[in-house]
Structure formats: C-alpha cells, structure tokens
Amino acid sequence: MQEDQPIVLKIENIHKRYGETEVLKGVSFTVKRGETKVIIGPSGSGKSTLLRCINQLTIPDQGRVWLEDEEVTHIKKDINLFRQKIGMVFQDFNLFDHLTALRNVEIGLIKVKGMNKKQARERAYNELLRVGLKDQANLYPAQLSGGQKQRVSIARALAMDPSVILFDEPTSALDPELIGEVLEVIKNLALSGMTMVVVTHEMGFARSVANEIIFIENGMILDQGSPYDLFINPKHERTKKFLYKITELYGKSKDE
Amino acid sequence: MEESWLAIYEALPYLLKGSAVTIGLVAGALALGLILGIPMAINQVYGNKYIKIIISFYVWFFRGIPVLVLLFLFYFGLFVLLGLDLSAFKAGILVLGLRSAAYQSQIFRGSIQSLGEGQMLASLSLGMSKIQAIWNIILPQAIRISLPGWSNEYSIILKDSAVTYAIGLMEIMTRGKFIATRTFKPMPIYLICALIFLILTYGGVKLLSELEKKVRIPGFGNKGEGN
C-alpha cells in the first residue's frame, strides 16, 4: 500500500560522535507516507540519538535530513518550523508538570501555531478524546498514571498535525500492566495512516504494525526488512540472536 | 517601669515611620534582585560560556564581601567616584538589591536545573523557540520551586537592611538608636525594634507561604496518590 506513497522523511548518512565514541556511523533510511518504521537494537546502539538527530535536538556531525523535500539540516532554514511538523514522544513523557492535560495539549497550538484559545481548546479536547482521556482533561500530570501521561504526550504531538511522529521507547518507562493501553493507541495511529518512526523493544508490537523493521547495532543498520524477513528469515545470525533474546525477555515476563 | 512604657509610647509612631522606610528598602532591593536574578539564572544555565563566566564572577564578588563593606564601598567609594549623588535610601536599595541578585540568581538556577532537560526538549520538539520554552514552560515551574528559597531571601534581606543605619538611612534601627540615646532607655526601645522586625519577618514569610500554597501544582509532592 505504501509503495507508491511519497517520501515523508529521508535520512542520509547520519554520523554522530561524543568524544571518543562514535554513536552513529552513517545511518540512512527513508519513510514513506503512512508507513510505520520500527527501529530495534540493543541499548546504547544509538537509537535515541538517531531520533534526536532527525529533529535536530541533537545536531549530527555529518549527514542530512529531509522532511517532505525540504532539507531540515539546511543551515538557513528555521528549525522550529520543521519541529512543528515532526512530533516527538519521549520515553519519560516530559509532560509540562505545571499544566493540566488539556493545557499540555493546547499550549503548542497557542504559542507555536498562534491558534486562538477557543479553537486550540477544542482541538486539544478532541485529541484527548482520541487517546481515550476526555475525563482526565483537567488533571495535572502528577495526578495521572504513567500510561495516561504517555497518552497525553501522544495527544500533544498529534495536535500539531505532524507529518511524522517519532516515538523514543514510548513504553519503556511504564509498569507492565500499563504498556498495553499505550501500544493500543499507537497501533490505532498506525492503522489510521499516521507516518511514524518507533524505537521500541516490544517485539509483538513491532511484528504486528511495522511495515519495516530496522535493526541497529553499534551505530549502523545491520539488517532491515519486513517483520517476516527479520523474524523468519534474518540475513544475519546476530539479528536472529537479538530477536530471540529480546522476544524471550519481553515475551515471557514483562517485569524485567 | 512606667517611664519605659512612656518612652515606648512616644517612640512608637517614630519607629513605625522607620518601618515604612525599611519595608520600602526591602521591597526595592528584592525587586531589583528579582529583575536581575532571573535573567542571570537563565543565562547561567542556557547562556554561552562567556556570559556564564561573567555571572559567576558577579556572584562570587557579591557573595564574598560582607554587606557592610559593600555598602561603604559603594556609598562612600564608587558612587562618589562616579559623581552619583544618591540618597541613602536609593543607595541602600541598589547595594542590597545588587547583592540579593547574586543570591537570588542561585536560588533560581538551582530550581531551573532541578527541572531536568526533558522539559526543554519537549518544548523545543513542539516547535517552540528557546525563549518561548523558558518563558512558558521553564520559568513558571522554576519560580514555583523557588518560592521557599525566595521567602528565606526575604527574611535575610529584611534583617540585613538594618546595616543601612551605617549610612544614616532613617529606617527602624537608625531611629531606634536615636531615641535610645536621647531617652537613656535602650532596652525597651531596642526590644520594640526587635519586635517590629519579628512581626515583619513573620508577616512576609506567612504571605509568601500563602502564595506558595495558592500556586501549588495539584498532585505534586504526594506521589503515588494519583489515580
């Protein structure tokens, strides 16, 4: 289905080094409209850094990023305009603690998009409805469960009408019994045609929603392909081992 | 005994006038410290390394010198040198305020840093500029966290304000000393001075703790009780 869709995001040869350690050693991939790309790999393999290099929260040492034919890494372009269109969901939610769920979702609309307050409120409310949190609209982050917090942060990203949303291990900070409700929301987004890049260790989720899985190790793409290719028919012995290990770990007992 | 009461009775209006001066001085110094302290704190966290060095130097200077020395240094030294003809009141606000800025900047800096970088990252990823993020997200939280420390700063400045006696500002202490020498009743007069300071400290701290309660973020501080 995504075959003839236009390319939304193109990452080319991203390098990033922190001192002696080269975290990313030339990573390239493209994401088409409506595609869900899942990035997997061991801790410290550079997955989070890669996501941050896309919206320039981390500035890559080398390499280029395009969003819908415009170069994000172009020095003369206003990065804030690109960031509006690149949603981001963090592992530890990063909700604004002094604002209610509703205000968390509407603040970007008001301050960044310049929407009037009434419209912003309506839009924010609808996004909370979409993630199943209309009753929690007026609660503060400290009054929400982890799963609810993450759903608010997804609503916050959605409200900006992004071209693509980046998920940085969205369920890794959650209690096992709360992971399901968040994955459900992300899964529904995938089905509704949202373009997404998801870093995760949830292999069940990866298998069921990914159009393509990218396996990163030591800052490089080691293997990539459809869930079938990777789970049933991996090119590398290393991919097989990793998938086996992580499926066993996360599949059997979820409470690490 | 009766004479003491009489002395107090006669001195009280005079001392209360001094309290108004003290309150003005403290309010001015705190406001100046706030206006300078917040941008200093922001730049100490988010600024470039040159501005960080300058601020560190400023803080080191104003925190390292006794307030009386600062007062003399500025009032009899720098201001004269610069040809500034400042009243004792203005000079007091300036010196106490500049000094308070050093302390306040550290209160706010600590609060900003306690927020964690996630708040800034989330703001930027929504498309906010750094300034928008600081104004809309960082400061509203940092100022809340700073309130207890700021209330402490108020009580310190209030008491430090008595040193302006040394440059002849007609605040509580100067007036107290004046009456004490004239009436030969130092004990009751200074007790009244002390009492006024106690009341002002209590009132101010109480007011600030009410403010703290009012702006408290629901659910904060009672983790695990959320639904």
Interface residues (C-beta under 8 A of the other chain):
Chain A: N55 L57 N80 L81 R83 Q84 K85 I86 G87 M88 F90 D92 N94 L95 F96 D97 H98 I107 G108 K111 V112 K113 L139 Y140 P141 A142 Q143 L144 S145 S153 R156 M160
Chain B: G118 Q119 L121 A122 S123 L124 S125 L126 G127 M128 S129 Q132 N136 I137 P140 Q141 R144 I217 P218 G219 F220 K223 G226 N227
